[in-house]
Amino acid sequence: MNRIIKPVHKLGGTIEIPGDKSISHRALIFAAMARGRSRIRNLSGAADCLSTLSCLRSLGVGIEKISDGTIEIDGRGRFGFKEPPDILDAGNSGTTIRLMTGLLAGQPFYSVITGDKSLRKRPMKRIIDPLNSMGAEILALGNNNRPPIRIVGHKLKPISYTMPVASAQVKTALMIAGLLCDGTTTIIEKYQSRDHSERMFRYLGAEISGTFPRIEIKGERLLSSDIFVPGDISSTMFFVVAGLLVGDSEISLKNVGLNPT
């Protein structure tokens, strides 16, 4: 199909940016860990986030769609999840499989989580080793520490862990597990990663002290709340570049997340 694109001399308008995927994953899991009903608005509809939502439903979490981009979650509390009836499927989402493994490590049941062909090629040693040191029994069933991941959850104990490389996903998995401990878990970063999780946990009532390179998180419950997922800043770049290239343009991008990390 051929298309003729005519140049324009000015761009203008207001654009609502879709919700940030990374924050959407966290909003879903953290709300599920809280006790009570939370409302999440501007949730990303990306396939990765739907994988997280599907896994939570398999763990007994009640999720109601209110409208496009808005859902309500009936949180199960830290230890109220149900043993899944089947293998959990993270699809193509590395965030889903890593964060869910942190959650499942402290649940009193057996579970297996896997993903698609691409995800099953990705090594998971960086989350398996520290979670096992907290008392979980986690084994990667694929070659070279690749998924599927078998998880036998146990009562976890806090640890002090120095992360060898920067990874917001690994850090968040350990923070989730830290909430399931009695005591204080310490995470030390050599290189800074995004701090979405620290900000969101504090908003939901978790006691987190410190900032990069060292944070401490105490095991305690989360509070249900309303969460608005800010727009994904990477999704704004198309419009930003277009506005810069076309003179006299005036484009407003609403509710964009501007986390400095």
Sine and cosine of phi, psi and omega as CSV:
sin_phi,cos_phi,sin_psi,cos_psi,sin_omega,cos_omega
0.00,0.00,0.77,-0.64,0.05,-1.00
-0.99,-0.12,0.65,-0.76,0.06,-1.00
-0.80,-0.60,0.62,-0.79,0.08,-1.00
-0.96,-0.27,0.87,-0.49,-0.02,-1.00
-0.95,-0.32,0.89,-0.46,-0.02,-1.00
-1.00,-0.05,0.64,-0.77,0.01,-1.00
-0.92,0.39,0.49,-0.87,0.08,-1.00
-0.90,-0.44,0.31,-0.95,-0.06,-1.00
-0.95,-0.30,-0.12,0.99,-0.02,-1.00
-0.29,-0.96,0.67,-0.75,0.09,-1.00
-0.90,-0.44,0.60,-0.80,0.01,-1.00
-0.37,-0.93,0.35,-0.94,0.04,-1.00
0.65,-0.76,0.09,-1.00,0.03,-1.00
-0.89,-0.46,0.74,-0.67,-0.11,-0.99
-0.82,-0.57,0.78,-0.63,0.12,-0.99
-1.00,0.05,0.85,-0.53,-0.06,-1.00
-1.00,0.02,0.73,-0.69,0.02,-1.00
-0.86,0.52,0.44,-0.90,-0.04,-1.00
-0.88,0.48,0.56,-0.83,0.01,-1.00
-0.91,0.42,0.77,-0.64,-0.04,-1.00
-0.91,0.42,-0.71,0.70,-0.05,-1.00
-0.87,0.50,-0.68,0.73,-0.01,-1.00
-0.95,0.30,-0.55,0.84,0.04,-1.00
-0.88,0.47,-0.71,0.70,0.07,-1.00
-0.81,0.59,-0.76,0.65,-0.06,-1.00
-0.91,0.41,-0.67,0.74,0.01,-1.00
-0.85,0.52,-0.68,0.73,0.00,-1.00
-0.89,0.46,-0.77,0.64,-0.08,-1.00
-0.94,0.34,-0.68,0.73,-0.02,-1.00
-0.91,0.40,-0.64,0.77,0.05,-1.00
-0.90,0.43,-0.59,0.81,0.04,-1.00
-0.92,0.40,-0.50,0.87,0.01,-1.00
-0.99,0.17,-0.30,0.95,0.02,-1.00
-0.97,0.23,0.29,-0.96,0.07,-1.00
-0.97,-0.22,0.88,-0.47,-0.03,-1.00
0.90,-0.44,-0.03,-1.00,-0.11,-0.99
-1.00,-0.09,0.76,-0.65,0.08,-1.00
-0.89,-0.46,0.52,-0.85,0.10,-1.00
-0.92,-0.40,0.76,-0.65,0.02,-1.00
-0.90,-0.44,0.81,-0.58,0.00,-1.00
-0.91,-0.41,0.46,-0.89,-0.02,-1.00
0.87,0.49,0.56,0.83,0.02,-1.00
-0.92,0.39,0.69,-0.73,0.05,-1.00
-0.91,0.42,0.68,-0.74,0.07,-1.00
-1.00,-0.10,0.28,0.96,-0.02,-1.00
-0.90,0.43,0.45,-0.89,-0.04,-1.00
-0.85,0.52,-0.61,0.80,0.01,-1.00
-0.87,0.50,-0.70,0.72,-0.01,-1.00
-0.93,0.36,-0.56,0.83,0.07,-1.00
-0.91,0.41,-0.50,0.87,0.08,-1.00
-0.91,0.42,-0.69,0.73,0.06,-1.00
-0.88,0.47,-0.70,0.72,0.01,-1.00
-0.87,0.50,-0.68,0.73,0.00,-1.00
-0.90,0.44,-0.67,0.74,0.03,-1.00
-0.88,0.48,-0.67,0.74,0.00,-1.00
-0.91,0.42,-0.64,0.77,0.06,-1.00
-0.87,0.49,-0.63,0.78,0.01,-1.00
-0.92,0.39,-0.34,0.94,0.05,-1.00
-1.00,-0.05,0.16,0.99,0.08,-1.00
1.00,-0.04,0.18,0.98,-0.02,-1.00
-0.99,0.17,0.79,-0.61,0.06,-1.00
-0.99,0.17,0.83,-0.56,-0.04,-1.00
-0.75,-0.66,0.81,-0.58,-0.03,-1.00
-0.86,-0.51,0.79,-0.61,0.07,-1.00
-0.99,0.15,0.84,-0.55,0.00,-1.00
-1.00,-0.03,-0.70,0.72,0.05,-1.00
-0.29,-0.96,0.01,-1.00,0.03,-1.00
-0.86,0.51,0.85,-0.53,0.03,-1.00
0.99,0.11,-0.04,1.00,-0.01,-1.00
-0.80,-0.59,0.81,-0.59,0.05,-1.00
-0.71,-0.70,0.31,-0.95,0.16,-0.99
-0.86,-0.51,0.66,-0.75,-0.05,-1.00
-0.86,-0.51,0.77,-0.63,0.14,-0.99
-1.00,-0.01,0.98,-0.20,-0.07,-1.00
-0.90,0.43,0.57,-0.82,-0.03,-1.00
-1.00,-0.10,-0.08,1.00,-0.15,-0.99
0.98,0.18,0.04,-1.00,-0.10,-0.99
-0.92,0.39,-0.55,0.84,-0.12,-0.99
-0.82,-0.58,0.39,0.92,-0.06,-1.00
-0.99,-0.14,0.16,0.99,-0.04,-1.00
-0.97,0.25,0.45,-0.89,-0.01,-1.00
-0.98,-0.18,0.50,-0.87,0.07,-1.00
-0.89,0.46,0.78,-0.63,-0.05,-1.00
-0.93,0.38,0.59,-0.81,-0.01,-1.00
-0.97,0.26,-0.23,0.97,-0.06,-1.00
-0.50,-0.87,0.04,-1.00,0.05,-1.00
-0.90,0.43,0.72,-0.70,0.04,-1.00
-0.98,0.20,0.63,-0.78,-0.07,-1.00
-0.89,-0.46,0.92,-0.40,0.02,-1.00
-1.00,0.03,0.03,1.00,0.00,-1.00
0.88,0.48,-0.80,-0.60,0.01,-1.00
-0.97,-0.23,0.25,0.97,-0.20,-0.98
-0.99,-0.14,0.95,-0.31,0.12,-0.99
-0.91,0.41,-0.57,0.82,0.05,-1.00
-0.89,0.46,-0.69,0.72,0.00,-1.00
-0.87,0.50,-0.78,0.63,-0.11,-0.99
-0.93,0.38,-0.58,0.81,-0.02,-1.00
-0.96,0.28,-0.73,0.68,-0.03,-1.00
-0.93,0.37,-0.63,0.77,0.02,-1.00
-0.91,0.41,-0.57,0.82,0.05,-1.00
-0.90,0.44,-0.63,0.78,0.08,-1.00
-0.88,0.48,-0.63,0.78,0.03,-1.00
-0.94,0.35,-0.71,0.70,-0.08,-1.00
-0.94,0.33,-0.40,0.92,-0.04,-1.00
-0.86,0.51,-0.48,0.87,-0.05,-1.00
-0.96,-0.28,0.18,0.98,0.00,-1.00
-1.00,-0.06,0.58,-0.82,-0.12,-0.99
-0.99,0.14,0.78,0.62,0.03,-1.00
-0.38,-0.93,0.11,-0.99,-0.02,-1.00
-0.99,-0.10,0.65,-0.76,0.05,-1.00
-0.47,-0.88,0.35,-0.94,0.08,-1.00
-0.74,-0.67,0.71,-0.70,0.05,-1.00
-0.79,-0.62,0.66,-0.75,-0.03,-1.00
-0.66,-0.76,-0.19,-0.98,0.01,-1.00
-0.40,-0.92,-0.22,-0.97,-0.02,-1.00
-0.98,0.22,-0.04,-1.00,-0.08,-1.00
-0.84,0.54,-0.64,0.77,0.00,-1.00
-0.92,0.39,-0.71,0.70,-0.02,-1.00
-0.91,0.41,-0.53,0.85,-0.01,-1.00
-0.95,0.32,-0.07,1.00,0.09,-1.00
-1.00,-0.08,-0.07,1.00,-0.12,-0.99
-0.99,-0.13,0.80,-0.59,-0.03,-1.00
-0.94,0.34,0.56,-0.83,-0.07,-1.00
-0.86,-0.51,0.25,0.97,-0.05,-1.00
-0.85,0.52,-0.55,0.84,-0.08,-1.00
-0.92,0.39,-0.38,0.93,0.12,-0.99
-0.99,-0.17,-0.51,0.86,-0.07,-1.00
-0.91,0.42,-0.73,0.69,-0.09,-1.00
-0.88,0.47,-0.79,0.61,-0.01,-1.00
-0.92,0.40,-0.56,0.83,0.02,-1.00
-0.93,0.37,-0.61,0.80,0.08,-1.00
-0.91,0.42,-0.57,0.82,0.03,-1.00
-0.93,0.37,-0.31,0.95,0.08,-1.00
-1.00,0.08,-0.13,0.99,0.07,-1.00
0.89,-0.46,-0.05,1.00,0.05,-1.00
-0.97,0.23,0.28,-0.96,0.14,-0.99
-0.89,-0.46,0.99,-0.16,-0.08,-1.00
-0.84,-0.55,0.74,-0.67,-0.02,-1.00
-0.69,-0.73,0.79,-0.61,0.13,-0.99
-0.99,0.16,0.82,-0.57,-0.07,-1.00
-1.00,0.07,-0.26,0.97,0.07,-1.00
-1.00,0.06,0.17,-0.98,0.01,-1.00
-0.92,0.39,0.57,-0.82,0.09,-1.00
0.83,0.56,0.71,0.70,0.09,-1.00
0.88,0.47,0.60,0.80,0.04,-1.00
-0.97,-0.24,0.40,-0.92,0.02,-1.00
-0.88,0.48,0.33,-0.94,0.11,0.99
-0.92,0.40,0.36,-0.93,0.02,-1.00
-0.89,-0.45,0.82,-0.58,0.07,-1.00
-0.99,-0.14,0.75,-0.66,-0.10,-1.00
-0.79,-0.61,0.85,-0.53,0.19,-0.98
-0.94,-0.33,0.96,-0.27,-0.07,-1.00
-0.96,0.27,0.54,-0.84,0.03,-1.00
-0.63,-0.78,0.14,-0.99,0.16,-0.99
-0.92,0.39,0.84,-0.55,-0.11,-0.99
-1.00,-0.03,0.42,-0.91,0.08,-1.00
-0.89,-0.46,0.54,-0.84,-0.03,-1.00
-0.94,0.34,0.48,-0.88,0.04,-1.00
-0.69,-0.72,0.19,-0.98,0.23,-0.97
-0.93,-0.37,0.84,-0.54,-0.13,-0.99
-0.74,-0.67,0.77,-0.64,0.09,-1.00
-0.99,-0.17,0.86,-0.50,-0.04,-1.00
-0.98,0.19,0.80,-0.60,-0.05,-1.00
-0.95,0.32,-0.49,0.87,0.03,-1.00
-0.69,-0.72,0.32,-0.95,0.02,-1.00
-0.96,0.27,0.80,-0.60,0.07,-1.00
-0.37,-0.93,0.94,-0.34,0.04,-1.00
-0.91,0.41,-0.50,0.87,0.01,-1.00
-0.93,0.37,-0.74,0.68,0.02,-1.00
-0.90,0.44,-0.70,0.72,0.01,-1.00
-0.85,0.52,-0.69,0.72,-0.02,-1.00
-0.92,0.39,-0.63,0.77,0.06,-1.00
-0.86,0.52,-0.66,0.75,0.02,-1.00
-0.95,0.32,-0.56,0.83,0.06,-1.00
-0.92,0.40,-0.66,0.75,0.06,-1.00
-0.87,0.49,-0.73,0.68,0.04,-1.00
-0.89,0.46,-0.60,0.80,0.03,-1.00
-0.88,0.48,-0.55,0.83,0.06,-1.00
-0.92,0.40,-0.36,0.93,-0.04,-1.00
-1.00,-0.03,0.02,1.00,-0.02,-1.00
-0.99,-0.11,0.32,-0.95,0.28,-0.96
-1.00,-0.09,0.91,-0.41,-0.04,-1.00
0.86,-0.50,-0.23,-0.97,-0.13,-0.99
-0.91,-0.42,0.82,-0.57,0.07,-1.00
-0.99,-0.14,0.73,-0.69,-0.01,-1.00
-0.93,-0.37,0.76,-0.65,0.03,-1.00
-0.84,-0.53,0.82,-0.57,-0.03,-1.00
-0.90,-0.43,0.79,-0.61,0.00,-1.00
-0.95,-0.32,0.73,-0.69,0.15,-0.99
-0.98,0.20,-0.54,0.84,-0.02,-1.00
-0.75,-0.67,0.69,-0.73,-0.12,-0.99
-0.95,0.32,0.68,-0.74,0.14,-0.99
-0.89,-0.45,0.12,-0.99,-0.02,-1.00
-0.87,0.50,0.58,-0.82,-0.05,-1.00
-0.94,-0.33,0.52,0.85,0.07,-1.00
-0.80,0.60,-0.71,0.70,-0.12,-0.99
-0.92,0.40,-0.68,0.74,0.02,-1.00
-0.86,0.51,-0.71,0.71,-0.01,-1.00
-0.89,0.45,-0.67,0.74,-0.05,-1.00
-0.95,0.31,-0.64,0.77,0.03,-1.00
-0.88,0.47,-0.67,0.74,0.02,-1.00
-0.89,0.46,-0.66,0.76,0.03,-1.00
-0.87,0.50,-0.56,0.83,-0.03,-1.00
-1.00,-0.04,0.20,0.98,0.17,-0.99
0.99,-0.11,0.04,1.00,0.01,-1.00
-0.95,0.30,0.53,-0.85,0.02,-1.00
-1.00,-0.06,0.98,-0.21,0.01,-1.00
-0.85,-0.52,0.80,-0.60,0.02,-1.00
-0.89,-0.45,0.48,-0.88,0.04,-1.00
1.00,0.01,0.21,-0.98,0.11,-0.99
-0.67,-0.75,0.01,-1.00,0.02,-1.00
-0.74,0.67,0.75,-0.67,0.23,0.97
-0.99,-0.14,0.12,0.99,-0.12,-0.99
-0.68,-0.73,0.82,-0.58,0.11,-0.99
-0.81,-0.59,0.45,-0.89,0.06,-1.00
-0.79,-0.61,0.71,-0.71,-0.02,-1.00
-0.78,-0.63,0.77,-0.63,0.00,-1.00
-1.00,-0.06,0.60,-0.80,0.05,-1.00
-0.94,0.34,0.89,-0.46,0.01,-1.00
-0.23,-0.97,0.16,-0.99,-0.06,-1.00
-0.98,0.22,0.38,-0.93,0.11,-0.99
-0.98,-0.22,0.43,-0.90,0.01,-1.00
-0.99,-0.13,0.68,-0.74,0.11,-0.99
-0.93,0.37,0.47,-0.88,-0.07,-1.00
-0.25,-0.97,0.14,-0.99,0.16,-0.99
-1.00,0.02,0.72,-0.70,-0.04,-1.00
-0.80,-0.59,0.81,-0.59,0.15,-0.99
-0.97,-0.26,0.85,-0.53,-0.01,-1.00
-1.00,0.09,0.89,-0.45,-0.01,-1.00
-0.93,0.38,0.34,-0.94,0.01,-1.00
-0.92,0.40,0.52,-0.86,-0.01,-1.00
-0.97,0.26,0.89,-0.46,-0.09,-1.00
-0.89,0.45,-0.50,0.87,0.01,-1.00
-0.91,0.41,-0.45,0.89,0.01,-1.00
-0.97,0.26,-0.22,0.97,-0.01,-1.00
-0.99,0.12,-0.28,0.96,-0.18,-0.98
-0.90,0.44,-0.55,0.84,0.04,-1.00
-0.85,0.52,-0.70,0.71,-0.05,-1.00
-0.97,0.25,-0.59,0.81,0.03,-1.00
-0.89,0.46,-0.74,0.68,-0.01,-1.00
-0.90,0.44,-0.68,0.73,0.02,-1.00
-0.87,0.49,-0.67,0.74,0.00,-1.00
-0.91,0.41,-0.56,0.83,0.02,-1.00
-0.96,0.30,-0.54,0.84,-0.05,-1.00
-0.98,0.19,-0.49,0.87,-0.04,-1.00
-0.98,-0.21,0.92,-0.40,-0.07,-1.00
-0.88,0.48,0.48,-0.88,0.05,-1.00
0.91,0.42,0.33,0.95,0.04,-1.00
-0.98,0.20,0.47,-0.88,0.02,-1.00
-0.61,-0.79,0.99,-0.16,-0.08,-1.00
-0.87,-0.50,0.76,-0.64,0.06,-1.00
-0.97,-0.26,0.79,-0.61,0.03,-1.00
-0.92,-0.39,0.90,-0.44,-0.17,-0.99
-1.00,-0.07,0.60,-0.80,0.19,-0.98
0.84,0.54,0.71,0.70,-0.01,-1.00
-1.00,0.03,0.72,-0.69,0.05,-1.00
-0.95,0.31,0.77,-0.64,-0.06,-1.00
-0.82,-0.58,0.69,0.72,0.05,-1.00
-0.88,0.48,0.84,-0.54,-0.06,-1.00
-0.90,0.44,-0.32,0.95,0.04,-1.00
-0.99,0.11,0.00,0.00,0.00,0.00
